[in-house]
């Protein structure tokens, strides 16, 4: 079999040497598509990855605690004195309760039971708030195992009591009553996304974006220490945000300050005690002896 070495014709040489603008249209389209694909791939690799909601890992296990608290308005007026009570029950579940007794006789009582086996997992939640400090008397209960919830509300004006009951499918990172625990267990500089159930009074599962918002100096006696400021920002979808705006129930941000020593410690909180309540400030206090 004989093979003939063919010499390119003048037309073929002209096409090979022709500048890109004179090449066939389909060749330019293929080149442009390849360039766009390459740029898209580079952008995907370089673009910061969005945080995904996930349970918070346990870095510091919770234990027996009795903290003494003060509740103030944002203007600094003292409106209630409280306790943070925490014990470890059978099976290692932590039972945490925060109670405030207001100057006007109102009572806020929030209790949460959670596990801390590798990650924090809420098991049950209770909230009771009664008295003139709140827009209405409310009792809320939520159980993870069954998904059951119950909301009882009664207006102070003597209106009819209302009860809402049902079931929810709870994400593993629902943290009602646990924002202090979440903030203490985030690595320094880390952000996260978790969930809470906002009772408005119907329950709505919403995302909370947690991010550090700077560092602040504080004094402990004569010592200067550093606290990290964390912001918990409710992320509402477009329709839910519109509904919340129209109903006047847009959840406010939560702000938590955590001391950054070897063992983290809560030092201040600013935000609503429930997702649709007024913004108040929680501070630590210590007992003192009367004269």
One Martini backbone bead per residue (centre of mass of N, CA, C, O) as a GRO file, in nm:
protein
  291
    1UNK     BB    1   0.097   0.036   0.023
    2UNK     BB    2   0.048   0.371  -0.059
    3UNK     BB    3   0.179   0.683   0.053
    4UNK     BB    4   0.071   1.018   0.048
    5UNK     BB    5   0.214   1.327   0.057
    6UNK     BB    6   0.043   1.608   0.148
    7UNK     BB    7  -0.006   1.928   0.033
    8UNK     BB    8  -0.112   2.212   0.122
    9UNK     BB    9  -0.317   2.423   0.033
   10UNK     BB   10  -0.377   2.752  -0.002
   11UNK     BB   11  -0.646   2.750   0.155
   12UNK     BB   12  -0.547   2.602   0.409
   13UNK     BB   13  -0.325   2.807   0.481
   14UNK     BB   14  -0.512   3.047   0.517
   15UNK     BB   15  -0.683   2.929   0.752
   16UNK     BB   16  -0.448   2.884   0.952
   17UNK     BB   17  -0.339   3.199   0.931
   18UNK     BB   18  -0.583   3.314   1.023
   19UNK     BB   19  -0.739   3.514   1.206
   20UNK     BB   20  -0.980   3.487   1.447
   21UNK     BB   21  -1.193   3.681   1.301
   22UNK     BB   22  -1.182   3.474   1.028
   23UNK     BB   23  -1.301   3.246   1.152
   24UNK     BB   24  -1.521   3.039   1.204
   25UNK     BB   25  -1.800   3.066   1.403
   26UNK     BB   26  -1.789   2.790   1.558
   27UNK     BB   27  -1.503   2.833   1.673
   28UNK     BB   28  -1.565   3.084   1.848
   29UNK     BB   29  -1.790   2.958   2.023
   30UNK     BB   30  -1.621   2.733   2.151
   31UNK     BB   31  -1.410   2.919   2.282
   32UNK     BB   32  -1.607   3.085   2.455
   33UNK     BB   33  -1.729   2.850   2.618
   34UNK     BB   34  -1.464   2.753   2.745
   35UNK     BB   35  -1.401   3.019   2.896
   36UNK     BB   36  -1.659   3.030   3.070
   37UNK     BB   37  -1.617   2.760   3.216
   38UNK     BB   38  -1.346   2.837   3.346
   39UNK     BB   39  -1.449   3.082   3.506
   40UNK     BB   40  -1.665   2.934   3.669
   41UNK     BB   41  -1.472   2.740   3.813
   42UNK     BB   42  -1.300   2.954   3.954
   43UNK     BB   43  -1.534   3.088   4.115
   44UNK     BB   44  -1.619   2.833   4.274
   45UNK     BB   45  -1.337   2.796   4.417
   46UNK     BB   46  -1.321   3.106   4.538
   47UNK     BB   47  -1.584   3.105   4.663
   48UNK     BB   48  -1.744   3.133   4.940
   49UNK     BB   49  -1.876   2.918   5.151
   50UNK     BB   50  -2.170   2.836   5.262
   51UNK     BB   51  -2.339   2.802   5.535
   52UNK     BB   52  -2.449   2.530   5.726
   53UNK     BB   53  -2.669   2.380   5.901
   54UNK     BB   54  -2.565   2.271   6.238
   55UNK     BB   55  -2.455   2.120   6.489
   56UNK     BB   56  -2.294   2.186   6.789
   57UNK     BB   57  -2.008   2.124   6.912
   58UNK     BB   58  -1.845   1.992   7.190
   59UNK     BB   59  -1.604   2.173   7.391
   60UNK     BB   60  -1.788   2.246   7.658
   61UNK     BB   61  -1.912   2.105   7.914
   62UNK     BB   62  -2.185   2.099   8.097
   63UNK     BB   63  -2.294   2.187   8.438
   64UNK     BB   64  -2.291   2.297   8.737
   65UNK     BB   65  -2.511   2.586   8.799
   66UNK     BB   66  -2.509   2.927   8.965
   67UNK     BB   67  -2.649   3.219   8.855
   68UNK     BB   68  -2.647   3.577   8.883
   69UNK     BB   69  -2.904   3.805   8.773
   70UNK     BB   70  -2.969   4.084   8.551
   71UNK     BB   71  -3.240   4.298   8.437
   72UNK     BB   72  -3.241   4.525   8.161
   73UNK     BB   73  -3.264   4.786   7.995
   74UNK     BB   74  -3.107   4.964   7.753
   75UNK     BB   75  -3.100   5.218   7.965
   76UNK     BB   76  -3.044   5.050   8.263
   77UNK     BB   77  -3.296   4.954   8.393
   78UNK     BB   78  -3.409   4.780   8.662
   79UNK     BB   79  -3.652   4.487   8.637
   80UNK     BB   80  -3.476   4.223   8.728
   81UNK     BB   81  -3.422   3.911   8.902
   82UNK     BB   82  -3.194   3.623   8.869
   83UNK     BB   83  -3.154   3.272   8.758
   84UNK     BB   84  -2.905   3.017   8.687
   85UNK     BB   85  -2.995   2.674   8.642
   86UNK     BB   86  -2.775   2.375   8.662
   87UNK     BB   87  -2.800   2.025   8.571
   88UNK     BB   88  -2.719   1.675   8.584
   89UNK     BB   89  -2.880   1.411   8.482
   90UNK     BB   90  -2.993   1.139   8.378
   91UNK     BB   91  -2.781   1.035   8.118
   92UNK     BB   92  -2.650   1.348   8.092
   93UNK     BB   93  -2.864   1.546   8.104
   94UNK     BB   94  -2.938   1.888   8.073
   95UNK     BB   95  -3.073   2.118   8.319
   96UNK     BB   96  -3.204   2.435   8.224
   97UNK     BB   97  -3.267   2.748   8.415
   98UNK     BB   98  -3.447   3.064   8.371
   99UNK     BB   99  -3.515   3.323   8.619
  100UNK     BB  100  -3.751   3.601   8.646
  101UNK     BB  101  -3.815   3.872   8.883
  102UNK     BB  102  -4.015   4.131   8.886
  103UNK     BB  103  -4.100   4.439   9.013
  104UNK     BB  104  -4.420   4.389   8.906
  105UNK     BB  105  -4.451   4.048   8.935
  106UNK     BB  106  -4.329   3.920   8.714
  107UNK     BB  107  -4.265   3.608   8.515
  108UNK     BB  108  -3.973   3.428   8.404
  109UNK     BB  109  -3.970   3.081   8.261
  110UNK     BB  110  -3.691   2.886   8.148
  111UNK     BB  111  -3.665   2.552   7.999
  112UNK     BB  112  -3.395   2.310   7.929
  113UNK     BB  113  -3.324   2.003   7.754
  114UNK     BB  114  -2.995   1.849   7.699
  115UNK     BB  115  -2.755   1.715   7.497
  116UNK     BB  116  -2.371   1.623   7.506
  117UNK     BB  117  -2.306   1.416   7.251
  118UNK     BB  118  -2.073   1.585   7.073
  119UNK     BB  119  -2.357   1.731   7.051
  120UNK     BB  120  -2.606   1.959   7.065
  121UNK     BB  121  -2.940   1.854   7.199
  122UNK     BB  122  -3.257   1.916   7.200
  123UNK     BB  123  -3.545   1.786   7.395
  124UNK     BB  124  -3.667   2.034   7.570
  125UNK     BB  125  -3.926   2.300   7.610
  126UNK     BB  126  -3.988   2.589   7.832
  127UNK     BB  127  -4.242   2.859   7.865
  128UNK     BB  128  -4.302   3.125   8.114
  129UNK     BB  129  -4.517   3.424   8.094
  130UNK     BB  130  -4.609   3.666   8.350
  131UNK     BB  131  -4.749   3.975   8.325
  132UNK     BB  132  -4.701   4.322   8.255
  133UNK     BB  133  -4.421   4.278   8.095
  134UNK     BB  134  -4.629   4.144   7.903
  135UNK     BB  135  -4.864   4.125   7.650
  136UNK     BB  136  -4.897   3.818   7.751
  137UNK     BB  137  -4.986   3.519   7.856
  138UNK     BB  138  -4.744   3.238   7.848
  139UNK     BB  139  -4.736   2.887   7.728
  140UNK     BB  140  -4.463   2.662   7.645
  141UNK     BB  141  -4.418   2.354   7.451
  142UNK     BB  142  -4.142   2.117   7.363
  143UNK     BB  143  -4.080   1.809   7.172
  144UNK     BB  144  -3.870   1.598   7.009
  145UNK     BB  145  -3.967   1.302   7.001
  146UNK     BB  146  -4.274   1.398   6.900
  147UNK     BB  147  -4.307   1.719   6.810
  148UNK     BB  148  -4.463   1.852   7.027
  149UNK     BB  149  -4.689   2.131   7.077
  150UNK     BB  150  -4.772   2.413   7.310
  151UNK     BB  151  -4.996   2.703   7.309
  152UNK     BB  152  -5.067   2.948   7.564
  153UNK     BB  153  -5.297   3.227   7.559
  154UNK     BB  154  -5.354   3.544   7.753
  155UNK     BB  155  -5.499   3.824   7.791
  156UNK     BB  156  -5.508   4.099   8.011
  157UNK     BB  157  -5.810   4.204   7.921
  158UNK     BB  158  -5.990   3.923   7.930
  159UNK     BB  159  -5.961   3.741   7.718
  160UNK     BB  160  -5.943   3.465   7.541
  161UNK     BB  161  -5.824   3.165   7.554
  162UNK     BB  162  -5.549   3.014   7.373
  163UNK     BB  163  -5.489   2.704   7.181
  164UNK     BB  164  -5.193   2.547   7.041
  165UNK     BB  165  -5.156   2.245   6.846
  166UNK     BB  166  -4.886   2.008   6.753
  167UNK     BB  167  -4.640   1.929   6.498
  168UNK     BB  168  -4.280   1.886   6.452
  169UNK     BB  169  -3.991   1.898   6.245
  170UNK     BB  170  -3.682   1.886   6.385
  171UNK     BB  171  -3.394   2.000   6.379
  172UNK     BB  172  -3.082   1.928   6.524
  173UNK     BB  173  -3.036   2.274   6.562
  174UNK     BB  174  -3.227   2.339   6.793
  175UNK     BB  175  -3.187   2.648   7.033
  176UNK     BB  176  -3.376   2.698   7.257
  177UNK     BB  177  -3.226   2.846   7.532
  178UNK     BB  178  -2.895   2.821   7.389
  179UNK     BB  179  -2.714   3.073   7.307
  180UNK     BB  180  -2.489   3.062   7.520
  181UNK     BB  181  -2.381   2.780   7.454
  182UNK     BB  182  -2.310   2.831   7.160
  183UNK     BB  183  -2.107   3.066   7.202
  184UNK     BB  184  -1.902   2.905   7.390
  185UNK     BB  185  -1.851   2.668   7.144
  186UNK     BB  186  -1.708   2.854   6.958
  187UNK     BB  187  -1.466   2.918   6.778
  188UNK     BB  188  -1.248   3.144   6.722
  189UNK     BB  189  -1.404   3.322   6.454
  190UNK     BB  190  -1.658   3.165   6.424
  191UNK     BB  191  -1.931   3.042   6.235
  192UNK     BB  192  -2.300   2.999   6.221
  193UNK     BB  193  -2.596   2.780   6.172
  194UNK     BB  194  -2.915   2.790   6.320
  195UNK     BB  195  -3.210   2.711   6.519
  196UNK     BB  196  -3.548   2.827   6.579
  197UNK     BB  197  -3.855   2.857   6.757
  198UNK     BB  198  -4.111   3.072   6.661
  199UNK     BB  199  -4.366   3.208   6.863
  200UNK     BB  200  -4.657   3.401   6.693
  201UNK     BB  201  -4.778   3.163   6.809
  202UNK     BB  202  -4.697   3.020   6.580
  203UNK     BB  203  -4.478   2.798   6.464
  204UNK     BB  204  -4.136   2.889   6.352
  205UNK     BB  205  -3.871   2.798   6.156
  206UNK     BB  206  -3.554   2.954   6.206
  207UNK     BB  207  -3.270   3.118   6.126
  208UNK     BB  208  -2.937   3.150   6.275
  209UNK     BB  209  -2.685   3.382   6.247
  210UNK     BB  210  -2.350   3.330   6.355
  211UNK     BB  211  -2.127   3.607   6.450
  212UNK     BB  212  -1.858   3.780   6.483
  213UNK     BB  213  -1.835   4.149   6.615
  214UNK     BB  214  -1.589   4.155   6.794
  215UNK     BB  215  -1.392   4.323   7.042
  216UNK     BB  216  -1.383   4.366   7.411
  217UNK     BB  217  -1.316   4.552   7.682
  218UNK     BB  218  -1.275   4.453   8.031
  219UNK     BB  219  -1.349   4.459   8.383
  220UNK     BB  220  -1.187   4.267   8.658
  221UNK     BB  221  -1.149   4.473   8.858
  222UNK     BB  222  -0.808   4.535   8.761
  223UNK     BB  223  -0.864   4.361   8.514
  224UNK     BB  224  -0.803   4.304   8.173
  225UNK     BB  225  -1.038   4.187   7.935
  226UNK     BB  226  -1.177   3.971   7.681
  227UNK     BB  227  -1.458   4.006   7.452
  228UNK     BB  228  -1.681   3.839   7.248
  229UNK     BB  229  -1.893   3.938   6.988
  230UNK     BB  230  -2.217   3.804   6.923
  231UNK     BB  231  -2.436   3.751   6.642
  232UNK     BB  232  -2.792   3.685   6.618
  233UNK     BB  233  -2.944   3.635   6.299
  234UNK     BB  234  -3.240   3.639   6.159
  235UNK     BB  235  -3.350   3.432   5.882
  236UNK     BB  236  -3.570   3.548   5.643
  237UNK     BB  237  -3.779   3.505   5.424
  238UNK     BB  238  -3.960   3.690   5.217
  239UNK     BB  239  -4.244   3.607   5.324
  240UNK     BB  240  -4.183   3.608   5.629
  241UNK     BB  241  -4.087   3.902   5.641
  242UNK     BB  242  -4.351   4.026   5.548
  243UNK     BB  243  -4.529   3.910   5.770
  244UNK     BB  244  -4.369   4.024   6.013
  245UNK     BB  245  -4.401   4.321   5.934
  246UNK     BB  246  -4.716   4.335   5.927
  247UNK     BB  247  -4.735   4.209   6.237
  248UNK     BB  248  -4.492   4.316   6.422
  249UNK     BB  249  -4.277   4.029   6.429
  250UNK     BB  250  -3.973   4.105   6.421
  251UNK     BB  251  -3.690   3.970   6.490
  252UNK     BB  252  -3.434   4.021   6.688
  253UNK     BB  253  -3.130   4.051   6.773
  254UNK     BB  254  -2.863   3.880   6.915
  255UNK     BB  255  -2.636   3.944   7.202
  256UNK     BB  256  -2.306   3.808   7.281
  257UNK     BB  257  -2.072   3.785   7.558
  258UNK     BB  258  -1.739   3.633   7.561
  259UNK     BB  259  -1.501   3.520   7.741
  260UNK     BB  260  -1.135   3.448   7.644
  261UNK     BB  261  -1.040   3.233   7.807
  262UNK     BB  262  -0.976   2.912   7.857
  263UNK     BB  263  -1.263   2.952   7.983
  264UNK     BB  264  -1.558   3.026   7.888
  265UNK     BB  265  -1.769   3.327   7.947
  266UNK     BB  266  -2.046   3.476   8.042
  267UNK     BB  267  -2.135   3.850   8.043
  268UNK     BB  268  -2.354   3.917   7.800
  269UNK     BB  269  -2.697   4.024   7.707
  270UNK     BB  270  -2.886   4.109   7.397
  271UNK     BB  271  -3.242   4.079   7.384
  272UNK     BB  272  -3.486   3.867   7.350
  273UNK     BB  273  -3.654   3.624   7.544
  274UNK     BB  274  -3.824   3.626   7.288
  275UNK     BB  275  -3.855   3.657   6.948
  276UNK     BB  276  -4.103   3.904   7.009
  277UNK     BB  277  -3.966   4.070   7.212
  278UNK     BB  278  -3.802   4.276   7.391
  279UNK     BB  279  -3.509   4.451   7.447
  280UNK     BB  280  -3.268   4.316   7.667
  281UNK     BB  281  -3.047   4.292   7.962
  282UNK     BB  282  -2.790   4.066   8.064
  283UNK     BB  283  -2.633   4.029   8.386
  284UNK     BB  284  -2.397   3.991   8.609
  285UNK     BB  285  -2.379   3.892   8.956
  286UNK     BB  286  -2.312   3.948   9.310
  287UNK     BB  287  -2.305   3.896   9.620
  288UNK     BB  288  -2.403   4.095   9.909
  289UNK     BB  289  -2.366   4.248  10.217
  290UNK     BB  290  -2.539   4.370  10.452
  291UNK     BB  291  -2.508   4.616  10.703
   0.00000   0.00000   0.00000
